[in-house]
Amino acid sequence: MVQSGRDAVAAAMYLKAMELHTEGTENWAEAAAGAFDTLKSPDCDEMPQPEWWNDEALKALSARVVALAPDEAVPCTMRACVLLGDVLAEAPQPWIAGPRAAAEIKEAAKWFRRAAMATHTPASKQRHEESASRCDEYADPLLAEEKAEAAKAPALTLLALALLRLAGLGAGLLLLLLLLLGEQLLGRRCRLGLGHLQGLRRLGLLAAAPAESALGADRSL
């Protein structure tokens, strides 16, 4: 049916199959993957879309689909395409896809490879392998950068604590505030929040601020 080019008719039949099969079964999952695959076609642009035709719902549905049919090519391809979103796409997806994290692109590569193992035609196998490689090429540098940035964060926090001990709440507090501004100022996430200062003071890592010392004295009176 799909090969005949009548994608709209095929999509309607897959959606009907989803209704007829018991939800949560492998047959239901394969019908859902078939519906997704055909609904991407321009022939289906004018069709009423199912309620799950949005980014978050598709992420959840595709995760269920591959949990039920992890060794079938179409479900694996569905999961990979949803995780990939508009990244590396020549044209926007027919649903509104949000931004994707590097980890999602890396997972998409895994599902493209699973699809390649499950398919029976050399052309499809090669296409899925090439898609997986493109995902790796995109995600690997980003993941390496994230790992390097995460490794720097503890060192910066320790530097802030050292300055706090040596210089009270002057330069150390300034650096800590810069860390808290995160990516916009320093391009990395901060692992320490101002809410932790009180606990650090209790442990003797930080001296109490002058205002807090005066307040404590007043309370003791």
Protein Blocks (a to p, Z undefined) as FASTA:
>chain_A
ZZnopamlmmmmmmmmmmmpcghiaklmmmmmmmmmmmmpmklmmpccdfklcfklmmmm
mmmmmmmmmmbfklmmmmmmmmnmmnopabdcfbdcddddfklmmmmmmmmmmmmmmpmb
fklmmmmmmmmmmmmmmmmmmmmmmmmmmmmmmmmmmmmmmmmmmnojmmmmmmmmmmmn
mmmlnopacfbdfklmmmmmmnopaccdfklmmmmmmmmZZ
